[in-house]
């Protein structure tokens, strides 16, 4: 089953979601904004800290690095681990947030996100995001994938707006 909304195209399977968008920027800029400017485009309501208390979202730029948020009083919460860091082509990380928004400390029970940054014939970059292995989240897996279908659409729409703003210098 496929869905098309705005500039983000999505295809879903029972335990996987694939989202694709075309960014009018180089792969280098798309990778840099996706990994280095999370606080600018991530939906603040999707964090543990919440919109009012979130100080920073970050990704340590290396395989083995953590995805994290910093909230009130400097409290840091890690919510993923970088598995593959191959700028500006590919990024893979664990999604260690459960369907109930509780941290999943065991990466073997976490889903996984792969992001490809592919140069397009138009001179832009096709960004492909696959969030897979929802089955690792147990009985709530299919419902979680359904919820994150809307979530990733919103995230990637915001990413596209942010990366376009970076390209124009605004």
C-alpha positions in Angstrom: 0.0 0.0 0.0 1.4 3.4 -0.9 0.6 6.9 0.3 1.5 10.2 -1.2 1.3 13.4 0.9 2.9 16.7 0.0 6.5 16.0 -1.1 7.0 12.9 1.1 6.0 9.6 -0.5 5.5 6.6 1.7 5.2 2.8 1.3 4.4 0.5 4.2 4.7 -3.1 5.0 3.6 -4.8 8.2 6.9 -4.2 10.0 8.6 -1.6 7.8 8.0 1.9 6.5 9.8 3.6 3.6 9.6 7.3 3.0 11.2 9.2 0.1 11.5 12.9 -0.7 13.5 15.0 -3.2 15.5 17.8 -1.6 16.7 20.6 -3.8 20.2 20.5 -2.3 23.4 18.5 -2.5 23.8 15.2 -0.7 26.4 16.8 1.5 24.0 19.5 2.7 21.1 17.0 3.1 23.3 14.7 5.2 24.7 17.6 7.3 21.2 19.0 8.1 19.7 15.5 8.8 22.5 14.6 11.3 23.7 18.0 12.6 20.5 20.1 12.9 18.0 17.8 14.5 16.9 20.4 17.0 15.8 22.6 14.0 13.6 20.1 12.3 12.6 17.4 14.8 9.1 17.7 16.2 9.6 18.9 19.8 6.4 17.1 20.9 8.1 13.8 19.9 10.7 14.2 22.6 10.7 13.1 26.3 11.5 16.6 27.4 8.6 18.2 25.6 8.5 21.4 23.6 9.1 23.8 26.6 12.0 21.9 28.2 13.9 20.5 25.2 17.4 22.1 25.0 19.0 20.0 22.3 18.7 17.0 20.0 22.0 15.5 18.8 23.8 12.7 17.0 27.4 11.8 17.7 29.0 11.7 14.2 30.5 8.3 14.1 29.6 4.6 14.1 28.9 3.8 17.8 27.8 7.3 18.5 24.5 8.0 20.3 21.4 9.9 19.3 20.2 11.9 22.3 18.2 14.7 23.7 19.2 17.1 26.4 16.3 18.3 28.5 15.7 20.2 31.7 18.7 20.9 33.9 21.0 19.3 31.4 19.4 15.8 31.7 20.5 13.7 28.8 18.5 10.8 27.4 20.0 8.5 24.7 17.4 7.1 22.3 19.5 5.5 19.6 22.9 4.4 18.5 24.6 5.0 15.1 25.3 1.7 13.4 26.7 3.1 10.1 28.1 6.6 9.5 29.0 7.1 5.8 28.7 10.7 4.9 27.2 12.0 2.7 25.7 8.7 1.4 24.3 6.6 4.2 23.3 6.6 7.9 21.9 3.7 10.0 20.8 4.0 13.6 18.8 2.1 16.2 15.4 3.4 17.3 15.4 2.6 21.0 12.1 4.1 21.8 9.2 1.7 22.5 5.6 2.0 21.4 4.8 3.3 24.9 7.5 6.0 24.6 9.7 4.1 27.1 13.4 3.7 26.4 14.4 0.3 25.0 17.9 -0.3 26.4 18.5 -3.5 24.5 19.3 -2.7 20.8 18.3 -6.2 19.8 14.7 -5.2 20.8 14.8 -1.9 18.9 13.8 -1.1 15.4 16.3 0.4 13.0 16.3 3.4 10.6 18.4 3.6 7.4 18.7 6.8 5.5 20.2 7.0 2.0 21.2 10.3 0.4 21.2 9.7 -3.4 22.1 12.3 -6.0 19.2 12.8 -8.3 19.3 13.6 -12.1 17.7 17.0 -11.2 20.8 18.0 -9.2 19.0 17.5 -5.9 19.2 14.6 -3.5 16.7 11.8 -3.1 16.4 11.0 0.6 15.2 7.5 1.3 14.3 6.7 4.9 13.5 3.1 5.9 12.3 2.4 9.4 12.3 -1.4 9.7 12.1 -4.2 12.2 9.1 -3.0 14.0 8.5 -6.6 14.9 11.3 -6.2 17.5 8.9 -4.0 19.5 6.6 -6.9 20.3 2.8 -7.1 20.2 2.4 -3.4 19.6 4.6 -3.5 16.5 2.1 -3.0 13.8 0.2 -0.2 15.6 3.6 1.5 16.3 4.5 1.3 12.6 1.1 2.8 11.8 1.6 5.7 14.3 5.1 6.4 13.0 3.9 6.5 9.4 2.3 9.8 10.3 5.2 10.7 12.5 7.8 10.2 9.8 5.7 12.2 7.3 5.7 15.1 9.7 9.4 14.8 10.5 10.5 14.6 6.9 8.2 17.5 5.8 9.9 19.6 8.5 13.4 18.3 7.4 12.6 19.3 3.8 11.6 22.8 4.8 14.7 23.1 7.0 17.2 21.8 4.4 15.6 24.1 1.8 16.0 27.1 4.2 19.6 26.2 4.8 20.2 26.1 1.0 18.8 29.6 0.5 20.5 31.0 3.5 17.3 31.9 5.4 
